[in-house]
Amino acid sequence: MTGHQLDISAAVVLFLENYPGRNENEFVARYDTGPAREAVRAILDETSRIRIDWADRSLVDIGDEVEEVMHQRHPELSAAALEKLSNYFTYLMR
């Protein structure tokens, strides 16, 4: 990754590849440890702090809302990264 700009979408997808299992070895092999991990952690922390009204809503509806909120905040994120973040959120909050 040295000298290249981080593709945060690819980093998020790789980090969450086996979630809730860990994908540490692959992530470290591709990105090393420092800035990529910090960037992904910041996105995950932001995702987990989204406030959702759960009343009369399915997990699918809530996941769709999380994707929409994160897309508005981070239009650079790919559809695959947004889906991983949605799954991460709904897993944490269920």
CORLINFEN-V533749 format. One record per residue. N is the residue number from 1. OMEGA is omega in whole degrees, -180 to 180 (999 if undefined). NEAR is the number of other ideal C-beta (glycine too) atoms within 10 Angstrom. Layout:
n:omega:near
N:OMEGA:NEAR
N:OMEGA:NEAR
This chain:
n:omega:near
1:-178:13
2:178:4
3:-179:4
4:175:6
5:-179:6
6:170:14
7:-174:16
8:178:18
9:180:18
10:180:15
11:178:21
12:-179:27
13:-180:20
14:-179:20
15:-178:26
16:-175:23
17:-177:13
18:-175:11
19:15:14
20:172:9
21:-177:8
22:177:11
23:-172:15
24:-175:12
25:179:8
26:-179:13
27:-179:19
28:179:12
29:-178:9
30:-170:14
31:-173:20
32:-177:12
33:-167:10
34:-170:9
35:-179:12
36:180:22
37:179:16
38:180:11
39:179:16
40:180:21
41:179:11
42:179:11
43:179:24
44:179:19
45:179:9
46:179:14
47:-176:22
48:179:13
49:178:8
50:179:15
51:-178:5
52:172:15
53:-175:8
54:-175:10
55:175:5
56:-179:6
57:177:13
58:175:10
59:178:15
60:178:10
61:-179:12
62:177:19
63:178:22
64:179:14
65:178:16
66:178:23
67:-179:21
68:-180:12
69:-178:19
70:176:21
71:178:16
72:-179:8
73:-175:12
74:-177:17
75:179:7
76:-178:9
77:179:20
78:176:15
79:180:10
80:179:13
81:179:26
82:178:23
83:178:17
84:179:24
85:177:27
86:179:22
87:177:17
88:-179:21
89:-176:24
90:176:16
91:-180:13
92:-170:12
93:-176:14
94:999:7
